[in-house]
Amino acid sequence: MENTPSWLKDAVFYEIYPQTFYDSNNDGIGDLPGIIAKLDYIKSLNVNAIWLNPCFVSPFQDAGYDVADFYNVAPRYGTNDDLKQLFKQAHARGMKVILDLVAGHTSIEHPWFRESCKAEPNKYSNYFIWTDDWGGGAPGYRFINGFAERSGNYMINFFYCQPALNYGFKNPDPDQPWQMPCDHPDVKAVREELRNIMKFWLDMGADGFRVDMAPSLVRGDSTGEGIRELWADYRSWLNREYPEAILVSEWSHPSEAVPAGFHIDFMVHFSLPGYTSLFRKEPYRIPNSPFTGGVSFFDRDGNGDAKLFAEELAEQLDVVRNKGYVSIPTGNHDIGRIRQGRSDAELKVAYAFLFTMPGVPFIYYGDEIGMDYVTGLVSKEGGYNRTGARTPMQWDGSDNAGFSTSPANQLYLPIDPSEQRPTVAAQEKDTDSLLNFVRKLVKLRRESPALASDGEFKALFAEEKKYPLVYERSLNGERYVIAVNPSGKNAAAEFCCPGADKAREIVGCGCNLTANPGAVTISMQPASFAIYAI
């Protein structure tokens, strides 16, 4: 692909929430030396890249997505030298590391914002978006008033403690003189600050960035022209100066994000309904979530369908082909665990699907062993309903599940209290475990170009309110047919697939494929799947 690093062709990422991955100094909080200590485990998953959630200096009112210093690691995680060592050790194992870049806002404790709050004009007065009076701002935007000595209100991106950086308004409202155009010198200064931040960490050894709230930076931009111009500029710079570095967006609309300059965008829960129709519809999936209600395809009740997703995926792939990639992750720190309400057998069906999808997969830490969402937790650092998906990694059967030797009441979050909680140590010993199944699937994917990032996708059977889902992946003469039946019922499908008489099952359970002249029939037991080489 033009201007796309070749290492993305077989990339599989592992997302790490640093405060709950592994505690090396026994203070109850995970840290960078702890991640380094577990790099061989991460490598054993056959992944070749890591996405590290925010690890910078912060008051942690939003778990680090409120940055107070973009150039220094938070002491609770270690030092800049520790992060540099993480890059070095990961690279020695053939793995890349990308950082979480909070581009759209800072913490209220950031020195830029503190200076911006002063009544006396200074260099940083316009680094953030302030109204010039007490009028409250403008419809469609959120403001905080009465916070600073300067007169006016500041715009926020998410929480009150996250003031929006000023990347300008593509079409400023002449009735709102505080709205600055994108070419204003102060706006250009903010844009250059972001470039400097990226350069600092790339020079230290980072391999790119996942950009938080990527489409939110430019305001007054109904056509999206302004945000496309912004990211295209950064991408052009990367292509020239750091051609192996990547940008991953939190945009949730690949057909918009990739043409704007990103290498990868997630198909998750913001803009496109297809992903939630697969996994996230039932109320027990994410308690108190606005995305619940309805039925999922990957549910034992068997009342969903994959038609919407298959059509949506095909549309997105048509746009991003030869430009970048979609990503369909197992989950992330903002949504409930995929485990919720599912057995190991049902998770294997879901993973057979996820690791044979086009684009670049991301595994959320702990999903490889089937960690569950922990209900009833008090919000931690702005987690709210997301808190239960951020509990400590479960390494073994010792105290605190091997995450830390500190007293249990000092842990960042409590360990899943279930006596049946899965652990890495137990699953290492079981050849049929979820952990070893994930390893097998990721290995197969990375060894098979048709199953990897660039392989073509074609739905063979994806009908409304019907099971199973059957699709083909192909590239340069290599072909696979994948069938998944996540329901608790028997299912069957008939479809056209030339050459299916030579089908060979690579991995699967509970499926029977019969190739007849002109048609192929597959019958599937409950919670079954198969990957066939054609």
Secondary structure by P-SEA (a helix, b strand, c coil): cccccccccbbbbbbbcccccccccccccccaaaaaaaaaaaaaacccbbbbcccccccccccccccccccccccccccaaaaaaaaaaaaaacbbbbbbbcccccccccaaaaaaaccccccccccbbbbccccccccccccccccccccbbbbbccccccccccccccccccccccccccccaaaaaaaaaaaaaaaaaaaacccccccccccccccccccaaaaaaaaaaaaaaaaccccccbbbbccccaaaaaaacccbbbcccccccccccccccccccccccccccccccccccccccaaaaaaaaaaaaaaacccccccccccccccccccccccaaaaaaaaaaaaacccbbbbccccccbbbbbcccccccccccccccccccccccccccccccccccccccccccccccccaaaaaaccccaaaaaaaaaaaaaacccccccbbbbbccccccccccccccccccbbbbbbbbcccbbbbbbbbbcccccccccccccbbbbbcccbbbbbbcccccccccc
